[in-house]
Amino acid sequence: MMAAACSDTKDKTTIVISADTTSFYSIASYINTQLKYFDSMGVTYSVVRSEGAKKDSITTQLAAIRPMIQSFMDADISDSIHKKNYQESVFRDAGTASLNINYTPTDTLAPIKNIDILMDEQTSLVKRIFIRKQQLTRDTTNTEQLSWKTNEGFTISVSKKSNNGFLLNKTTTVRVIIP
């Protein structure tokens, strides 16, 4: 009887699979909403580029700034592939009357180093988005800092620094011109 009882025991392992219910803020969706709003208003864009002492400016249409906007879209970590590599934290910033949603990488090799989304604490509408990307290629650190201000435009600052010093400091500011 003892042998029968022993042979009847089965190693049962229970595996619990749970769905990831954490929802990260979709930067791409936000940017697309902004672009639809700008399109409905018939806006043009003022683009000011500065590199060192050189500065130039133009007025243009959306097609000319789309490549710059793509940098924001590429920073969207809300999908299941990317969000597993980031940690979300939320805090209230009394100084700006904002809720700050912050994303930081759990993997130090991730190119997106920081995302801050400031939302109005009364309306829950996005006021600003700040993104910092950084990559190391050989002896050069490439840093890209992106800032989007709701209904106004955006700024992209790019710097490249090698062991010998800065190779590039370039800022592009795009502002919406409402007719």
N, C-alpha and C positions, 0 to 999 in steps of 0.2 A: 504494500500500500504506500509505503514511504517512497519507493521508486516511482510509482505512478504519479504521486503528487509532485515529485521533483521534475519529472519529465514534462509535466503539464505547464510548468511555469514558462512564460514567454517574456522576453525583454520588450516591454512596451515603452516607446518613447513618444511623447506628445510634442508635436511641433505646432507652435502658434504663429500664424502668419498674420501680421497686421498691416493694413494699408497706411501709407504715410499721409496723414491728414493735414500736415503743416502746409500752409499756403503762403508762398512768398509773393511779394508785390511784383507785378509784371511791368517792367520798365518799357518793353516793346509796345505793350498795349497802351500805356500812358503816352508815349511819343506819337504813336499812330493817332490817338485821340487829339493830341495837340495839332498835328499836321492837318487833320480833317477840319478842325476849328479854323486854322489859318487859311486853308483853302476856301472855306465858306465865307471868310471875310475878304478874300481877294488881295491878300497881302503881298508885298515884295519884301526882300531881305537886304539889310545893310550888313556887309561883311567887311570887317576891319582886321587886317593881318599885321602883326608886328613881329619882327625878328631883329633883335639887337636894336640899333638905332633906326632901322628901316621900317617904314609904316606905309601901307597902302590900303585903299578902301574902294569898294564897288557896291553897286546896287544890283541885285540879281533876282532870279526866280528860283523856285524850289529845286529844280533839276540840278542846278549848280552846287547846292549845298547838301544834296542827298548823300554823297560819300562821307561827309563829316557826320551827318546824323547816324550813319551806319555804325559808327563807333559806340554810340549810346545803345543801339539795338543789340550789338554784340555783347554788351555788358548785362543783358537780361539773364539772370540765373534762376528764374522762376520754374523752369522745367525740371522734371525729375532727374535728369542726367546731371545737371549742374548743382541743384540745391543740396544734394547730399554732401557736397564739399564745403558748405557754408553754414555758419551759425547765425541765427537771428536774435537780436535783442531789441527791446522797445523801451524807451524812457520818455518822460515828460520833460521838456525844456521850458521852464517858466520864463526865462529871459526872452524867448522868441514866441511864446504862447504856441508852441508846437509839440507834436508828438514826433519823436525821432525814431525811425525804424533803421536799424543798423545791421549790415551783413558783413561778416568777416570770414575769411577762409579758415577751414580746419587743416588744410594742406598748405604749407608754406610755399610750395611751388606754383600755386594758382596765380595766374596773371592778374586777376581782379583782386586787389588788396583791400578795398573798402568801398562800401556803398552806404550812403546816408540819404534817407528820404525824409524830408521835413513836411509834415502834414499839419494844417491848421487844426488846433484841438477843438474848435467849435464846429467847423464844417466838415472835417475829415478830408478836405481837398488838399492835394499836393501843392506845396508852395515852391519847393526846390528839390533837386536831386543832385547829389555830389557823388562822383565815382573816381576812384584812383586805381589805375592799372600800372603794373610795373613788371618789366622783364629784364633779365640779364642775358646779354649775348656777348660772348667772349669777355672782353674787359670793359664793356659799355653797359651802363644801366639806362634803360629807356623808361621814362615815366610819362604817363598821359593822365592829366587831370581834367575831368569833365564836369561841367556845371550847367544845369538846365533850370531856368526860372520860368515858372508857369505863365503862359500868355505873353511872354516878353522875348525869349530867345535863349541862346546858350553861348558858353565859352569853352574852348578847348585849349589847354596849355600842354605843350610837348617839350620835354627836355631830354637831352642825351648827355650823359656824363661818363667820361672815361677816367681811368686812373690819373690822367694828365690834366683833367679839368673838364669844363663844359664844352661840348661840341656844338650844341644847338639849344636855343631857348626861343620857342616860337609860340605865340598866342594868337588864336583866331576868335574873334567875338562876332556873333551873328545876332542881330536885333531885328525884330519884326517891325515893318512899317505898315501901319493900318491906313488904308486910303481915306 
